[in-house]
Amino acid sequence: MKIPNLLFWLLIEVVFITGCQKEPIISRTSFLMDTLVEIKVVSQDRKKADEAIKAAFAELKRIETLMGQGPESEPSQLGESPQEISPELLEVLKASIWYSELTGGRFDVSIGPVTKLWDFKQEEPYELPAEDRLQAALSLVNYKGIKLAVECSTGVPPVVLLSLVNYREIKHAAGDEQWQCALKPGMKLDLGGVAKGYAVDRAIDVLLKKGVTQALVNAGGDIRAIGQSHKGKPWRIGIQHPRQDKMLTVLELKDLAVATSGDYERFFIKDGVRYHHIIDPRTGYPATGCISVTIIAPTCLEADILATAVFVAGHSEGMELIEQLEGIEGIIVAPEGEVITSSGMSVVSSNNER
């Protein structure tokens, strides 16, 4: 089995932090969310930057515990009976359900029963999930089986279960009221396609509250940048080619996020077929319409979700989706190796193929 490299290489000039340096970049790394996380802050006040970075890492750790796969996480504790959920999980579920509806189920966080059957850490000889078990698990996958409940502030009526299919309508309805979640019997959530992007956004929020205006958070390829890099330059990020040992392109980011989904991240090859971790919620098998998808969006949550959804949709349908969404750009590498870019990619790419 291949051990994947990080999806991205940060292409930032080496900066030595010295007394005469006007705009030093303070960089710290930590292993969180099963990946290497790097936070870079441009600041003349190293103590202030270190304090901000420490707080951002603490927030990443909190979100990891809250939304991970461990038994103490909120998703692991959800079941048929309505349970109170945190505002963070509510926000992630609202966004997930909204994008599930928008993409016709190409993205679906209820895919947990299926992903549990796939083992991409196994050694040879590789084994596929048993077909009968896979089909049984697939019958439990349907984001419309995620029920959210809200206790009205007046107490009348009591808890009302809602099946959310419109993120924008419910976005302003939550307020400060306590929400609950119940799942279709047998359903399990897998937030692997959204939690890391959300965590990066939360880390950026912490940095902003600490007075940081120039920073970059990179969680294993889920990246968000605010402000500019040193010397007034945009943050430059290289995108890995999915099949060759080189960069596909270089992005120049300011106040944007980027995420990539690829079939080279976690996979095994059996009988000449590549089986990777991006599962199509409609079939239960790895999606085959792309080999790499990079999404540029205002937030990392959006980039994370859409990278998965577009990958599952395939290169043709996926690019149509990208072009329909305001503020979203993307690069798709089709199965034959063709590189397809969205119409607005020239504003963020300095070395792009079309």
C-alpha positions as CSV (number, residue, x, y, z in Angstrom):
1,M,0.0,0.0,0.0
2,K,1.2,3.5,-0.8
3,I,1.8,5.9,2.1
4,P,0.7,9.2,0.6
5,N,2.6,12.5,0.7
6,L,0.8,15.7,1.7
7,L,-1.5,16.9,-1.1
8,F,0.2,20.3,-1.1
9,W,3.6,21.8,-0.9
10,L,3.7,25.4,0.4
11,L,5.9,27.4,-1.9
12,I,7.0,30.2,0.5
13,E,10.4,31.8,0.4
14,V,12.6,30.8,3.4
15,V,12.4,33.5,6.0
16,F,15.0,33.8,8.7
17,I,13.5,35.4,11.8
18,T,16.1,38.0,12.9
19,G,16.0,41.3,14.6
20,C,16.3,43.2,11.3
21,Q,13.5,41.2,9.6
22,K,10.5,43.5,9.2
23,E,7.9,40.8,8.4
24,P,9.0,37.4,9.8
25,I,6.9,34.3,9.3
26,I,6.4,32.3,12.5
27,S,5.7,28.7,11.7
28,R,4.6,25.9,14.0
29,T,3.5,22.3,13.3
30,S,1.6,19.6,15.1
31,F,0.1,16.2,14.3
32,L,-3.7,16.5,14.6
33,M,-6.7,14.9,12.8
34,D,-4.4,12.1,11.5
35,T,-2.2,14.5,9.5
36,L,0.5,17.1,9.9
37,V,-0.9,20.6,10.6
38,E,1.1,23.7,9.9
39,I,0.2,27.2,11.0
40,K,2.1,30.2,9.7
41,V,1.6,33.7,11.0
42,V,3.2,36.9,9.7
43,S,3.9,39.2,12.6
44,Q,6.5,41.5,14.1
45,D,5.5,40.4,17.6
46,R,6.7,36.8,18.0
47,K,5.2,36.4,21.4
48,K,1.8,37.5,20.2
49,A,2.0,35.2,17.2
50,D,3.0,32.2,19.3
51,E,0.1,32.8,21.7
52,A,-2.3,33.0,18.7
53,I,-0.9,29.8,17.1
54,K,-1.2,28.0,20.4
55,A,-4.9,29.0,20.7
56,A,-5.5,27.9,17.1
57,F,-4.0,24.5,17.7
58,A,-6.1,24.1,20.8
59,E,-9.2,24.8,18.8
60,L,-8.2,22.3,16.2
61,K,-7.7,19.7,18.9
62,R,-11.1,20.5,20.4
63,I,-12.9,20.1,17.0
64,E,-11.0,16.8,16.4
65,T,-12.3,15.4,19.7
66,L,-15.8,16.7,19.1
67,M,-16.2,15.4,15.5
68,G,-13.8,12.5,15.1
69,Q,-14.3,8.8,15.0
70,G,-13.5,8.1,18.7
71,P,-16.2,6.8,21.1
72,E,-16.3,10.2,22.9
73,S,-17.2,12.2,19.7
74,E,-20.7,13.5,19.1
75,P,-21.2,11.6,15.8
76,S,-20.4,8.3,17.5
77,Q,-23.0,8.9,20.2
78,L,-25.9,9.7,17.9
79,G,-28.7,7.2,17.3
80,E,-32.4,6.8,16.9
81,S,-33.3,8.8,20.0
82,P,-32.9,12.6,19.7
83,Q,-29.8,13.9,21.5
84,E,-28.7,17.4,22.1
85,I,-25.9,18.5,19.8
86,S,-23.3,21.3,20.0
87,P,-23.6,24.4,17.9
88,E,-20.5,23.2,16.0
89,L,-22.0,19.9,15.0
90,L,-25.3,21.7,14.1
91,E,-23.4,24.0,11.7
92,V,-21.6,21.1,10.1
93,L,-24.8,19.1,9.6
94,K,-26.7,22.1,8.2
95,A,-23.9,22.6,5.6
96,S,-23.6,18.9,4.9
97,I,-27.4,18.5,4.3
98,W,-27.5,21.6,2.2
99,Y,-24.7,20.4,-0.1
100,S,-26.1,16.9,-0.2
101,E,-29.3,18.3,-1.6
102,L,-27.5,20.6,-3.9
103,T,-25.4,17.8,-5.4
104,G,-28.1,15.1,-5.5
105,G,-26.4,13.0,-2.8
106,R,-22.9,13.0,-4.4
107,F,-21.9,14.1,-0.9
108,D,-23.5,12.4,2.0
109,V,-22.2,12.3,5.6
110,S,-24.5,9.3,6.4
111,I,-22.1,7.1,4.5
112,G,-20.6,5.8,7.7
113,P,-22.0,2.2,7.5
114,V,-20.3,1.9,4.0
115,T,-17.0,3.5,4.8
116,K,-16.6,1.2,7.8
117,L,-16.5,-1.8,5.5
118,W,-13.6,-0.4,3.5
119,D,-10.1,-1.0,4.9
120,F,-7.4,1.1,3.1
121,K,-4.7,0.3,5.7
122,Q,-4.7,-3.5,5.1
123,E,-1.7,-5.3,3.7
124,E,-1.7,-7.8,0.8
125,P,-3.5,-9.9,-0.1
126,Y,-6.1,-7.1,-0.3
127,E,-9.8,-8.0,0.3
128,L,-12.9,-6.2,-0.9
129,P,-16.0,-5.8,1.3
130,A,-18.5,-8.7,0.9
131,E,-21.1,-7.7,-1.6
132,D,-24.1,-8.6,0.7
133,R,-22.7,-6.6,3.6
134,L,-22.0,-3.7,1.3
135,Q,-25.5,-3.6,-0.1
136,A,-27.0,-3.9,3.4
137,A,-24.8,-0.9,4.5
138,L,-25.7,1.0,1.4
139,S,-29.4,0.8,2.2
140,L,-28.7,2.9,5.3
141,V,-27.1,5.7,3.4
142,N,-29.5,8.7,2.9
143,Y,-28.9,12.1,4.2
144,K,-32.6,12.7,4.5
145,G,-32.6,10.2,7.3
146,I,-30.7,12.8,9.5
147,K,-33.4,14.4,11.6
148,L,-32.7,17.7,13.5
149,A,-34.9,18.8,16.3
150,V,-35.3,22.3,17.9
151,E,-37.0,23.1,21.2
152,C,-39.1,26.2,20.6
153,S,-38.3,29.1,23.0
154,T,-42.0,29.3,23.9
155,G,-42.1,25.7,24.8
156,V,-45.0,25.2,22.4
157,P,-44.8,22.9,20.5
158,P,-42.3,20.7,22.2
159,V,-39.4,19.1,20.2
160,V,-40.3,19.0,16.5
161,L,-38.3,16.7,14.2
162,L,-37.3,18.4,11.0
163,S,-35.8,16.8,7.9
164,L,-33.6,19.6,6.5
165,V,-33.2,20.0,2.8
166,N,-32.6,23.7,2.5
167,Y,-29.5,25.0,4.3
168,R,-30.3,28.6,3.6
169,E,-33.7,28.4,5.1
170,I,-32.6,26.8,8.3
171,K,-29.4,28.8,8.6
172,H,-31.3,31.7,10.1
173,A,-33.8,29.6,12.1
174,A,-31.4,28.1,14.6
175,G,-30.8,31.2,16.8
176,D,-29.7,30.4,20.3
177,E,-32.2,27.5,20.7
178,Q,-31.0,24.0,21.6
179,W,-31.0,21.6,18.8
180,Q,-31.1,17.8,18.8
181,C,-30.3,15.1,16.2
182,A,-31.7,11.7,15.6
183,L,-30.7,9.2,12.9
184,K,-32.5,6.6,10.9
185,P,-32.1,3.2,12.5
186,G,-28.7,1.7,11.7
187,M,-27.3,5.0,10.3
188,K,-23.9,6.2,11.2
189,L,-22.3,9.5,10.3
190,D,-18.8,9.9,8.7
191,L,-17.7,13.5,8.8
192,G,-14.4,12.8,7.1
193,G,-15.3,14.9,4.1
194,V,-16.2,18.1,6.1
195,A,-14.8,18.1,9.7
196,K,-11.2,18.9,8.7
197,G,-12.2,21.8,6.6
198,Y,-14.5,23.1,9.3
199,A,-11.7,22.8,11.8
200,V,-9.4,24.9,9.6
201,D,-12.0,27.6,9.5
202,R,-12.3,27.6,13.2
203,A,-8.6,27.9,13.6
204,I,-8.6,30.9,11.3
205,D,-11.4,32.4,13.4
206,V,-9.3,32.0,16.5
207,L,-6.3,33.7,14.8
208,L,-8.5,36.6,13.7
209,K,-9.8,37.1,17.2
210,K,-6.3,37.2,18.5
211,G,-5.5,40.1,16.2
212,V,-3.7,38.1,13.4
213,T,-4.4,39.4,9.9
214,Q,-1.8,37.5,7.9
215,A,-1.8,33.7,8.3
216,L,-2.1,30.3,6.7
217,V,-3.4,27.1,8.2
218,N,-2.6,23.8,6.3
219,A,-4.1,20.6,7.7
220,G,-2.7,18.0,5.4
221,G,-3.8,19.8,2.2
222,D,-7.0,21.5,3.6
223,I,-5.7,25.1,3.5
224,R,-7.0,28.6,4.2
225,A,-5.1,31.8,4.0
226,I,-6.0,35.2,5.3
227,G,-4.2,38.4,4.2
228,Q,-0.9,38.2,2.4
229,S,2.4,36.5,3.0
230,H,5.5,38.5,3.8
231,K,6.5,41.5,1.7
232,G,2.9,42.0,0.5
233,K,2.9,38.9,-1.7
234,P,0.0,36.4,-1.9
235,W,0.4,33.0,-0.3
236,R,1.8,30.6,-3.0
237,I,0.6,27.0,-2.9
238,G,1.6,24.1,-5.2
239,I,-0.9,21.5,-6.1
240,Q,0.5,18.0,-6.5
241,H,0.1,16.1,-9.8
242,P,-2.0,13.0,-9.1
243,R,0.2,10.7,-11.2
244,Q,3.6,12.4,-11.6
245,D,6.2,13.6,-9.2
246,K,5.7,17.3,-9.9
247,M,3.3,20.1,-9.3
248,L,0.1,20.4,-11.4
249,T,-0.1,24.1,-10.9
250,V,0.7,27.0,-8.4
251,L,-2.1,28.9,-6.7
252,E,-1.8,32.4,-5.3
253,L,-4.2,32.9,-2.4
254,K,-5.4,35.8,-0.4
255,D,-8.5,35.3,1.9
256,L,-9.3,32.0,0.2
257,A,-9.4,28.3,1.0
258,V,-8.3,25.3,-1.1
259,A,-8.8,21.5,-0.7
260,T,-8.0,18.6,-2.9
261,S,-9.5,15.1,-3.2
262,G,-7.5,12.5,-5.1
263,D,-7.5,8.7,-5.7
264,Y,-3.8,8.7,-4.7
265,E,-4.2,9.6,-1.0
266,R,-5.4,6.2,0.5
267,F,-5.8,3.3,-1.9
268,F,-4.8,-0.3,-2.8
269,I,-4.6,-2.0,-6.2
270,K,-6.3,-5.4,-6.6
271,D,-6.4,-7.3,-9.9
272,G,-5.2,-4.2,-11.7
273,V,-8.0,-2.0,-10.3
274,R,-7.3,1.0,-8.0
275,Y,-9.6,1.1,-5.0
276,H,-9.4,4.4,-3.1
277,H,-11.1,6.1,-0.1
278,I,-13.5,8.5,-2.0
279,I,-16.7,6.4,-1.9
280,D,-19.7,7.1,-4.1
281,P,-22.7,7.2,-1.7
282,R,-24.9,5.9,-4.6
283,T,-22.9,2.7,-5.3
284,G,-20.8,2.0,-2.2
285,Y,-17.7,1.7,-4.3
286,P,-14.9,4.2,-5.0
287,A,-15.8,6.9,-7.5
288,T,-14.3,6.6,-10.9
289,G,-15.0,9.9,-12.7
290,C,-11.9,11.8,-11.7
291,I,-8.4,11.2,-10.3
292,S,-8.0,14.5,-8.7
293,V,-10.2,17.5,-7.8
294,T,-9.0,20.8,-6.3
295,I,-11.5,23.4,-5.1
296,I,-10.9,27.0,-4.3
297,A,-13.6,28.6,-2.1
298,P,-14.2,31.3,0.5
299,T,-14.1,28.8,3.3
300,C,-12.3,25.5,3.9
301,L,-15.6,23.8,4.8
302,E,-17.0,24.6,1.4
303,A,-13.8,23.6,-0.4
304,D,-13.6,20.3,1.6
305,I,-17.2,19.3,0.8
306,L,-17.1,20.3,-2.8
307,A,-13.8,18.6,-3.5
308,T,-15.5,15.3,-2.5
309,A,-18.8,16.0,-4.2
310,V,-17.2,17.0,-7.5
311,F,-14.9,14.0,-7.4
312,V,-17.9,11.7,-7.0
313,A,-19.9,13.5,-9.7
314,G,-17.2,13.0,-12.3
315,H,-15.3,15.5,-14.4
316,S,-18.1,16.6,-16.8
317,E,-20.9,16.9,-14.3
318,G,-18.5,18.1,-11.6
319,M,-17.3,21.1,-13.7
320,E,-20.8,22.0,-14.5
321,L,-21.5,22.2,-10.8
322,I,-18.4,24.3,-10.1
323,E,-19.4,26.8,-12.8
324,Q,-22.9,27.2,-11.3
325,L,-21.6,28.2,-7.9
326,E,-20.6,31.8,-7.2
327,G,-17.2,32.3,-5.7
328,I,-16.1,28.7,-6.4
329,E,-13.3,27.7,-8.8
330,G,-11.7,24.3,-9.5
331,I,-9.2,22.1,-11.3
332,I,-10.2,18.6,-12.3
333,V,-7.9,15.9,-13.6
334,A,-10.0,13.4,-15.6
335,P,-9.3,9.6,-15.6
336,E,-7.4,10.0,-19.0
337,G,-5.2,12.7,-17.5
338,E,-6.9,15.7,-19.1
339,V,-6.7,18.8,-16.9
340,I,-9.9,20.8,-16.9
341,T,-10.1,24.2,-15.2
342,S,-13.0,26.5,-14.3
343,S,-13.5,29.7,-16.1
344,G,-12.2,31.9,-13.3
345,M,-9.1,29.9,-12.4
346,S,-6.7,32.5,-14.0
347,V,-7.3,34.8,-11.0
348,V,-5.7,32.4,-8.5
349,S,-3.4,30.3,-10.7
350,S,0.1,31.5,-11.8
351,N,1.0,28.3,-13.7
352,N,-2.1,26.7,-15.1
353,E,-3.0,24.2,-17.8
354,R,-6.3,24.2,-19.6
